[in-house]
């Protein structure tokens, strides 16, 4: 990946983070811009001929709590999602992406939780079949979903196993191999 592409993705990632909180009043009890930050590594989960991605992926994600999900009780937590924004960078020249959307977390007790998120992503991967290996994604803007399960190690640190998928649901042509990746992230909750 070129330096210019990396710089563009980083600028776009920062723009997504800023825009995702623009005009949103923070929850009264929240003293931090971020509710949580995560960093980890992913690998391609779909290793078919058309989707074989080389190398690994470094992912960074920030979660914001503008509607007070952390202070809510019961079902109120489900109608107050957190906002997430992040970036996934390839270590081997595959598709890197920036993404953002909404996340819902369900606490299961004893420190365990499950989480799901939906939103969109912008990537720098190949769009059309061109004779090269790896996924062909059809368009640069895709849907992005993830599912995760995790455990809180203490009041701040957590470990999360995550699987994520990006594709366009055949909305911009027949070329839609998609990106499916899974891995482990370490989170710090403020």
Secondary structure by P-SEA (a helix, b strand, c coil): ccaaaaaaaaaaaaaaaaaaacccccccccccccccccccccccccccccccccbbbbbbbbbbcccccccccccccccbbbbbbbbbbbccccccccbbbbbbbbbcccccccccccccccccccccccccccccccccbbbbbbccccccccccccccccccccccccccccccbbbbbbbbbbbbcc
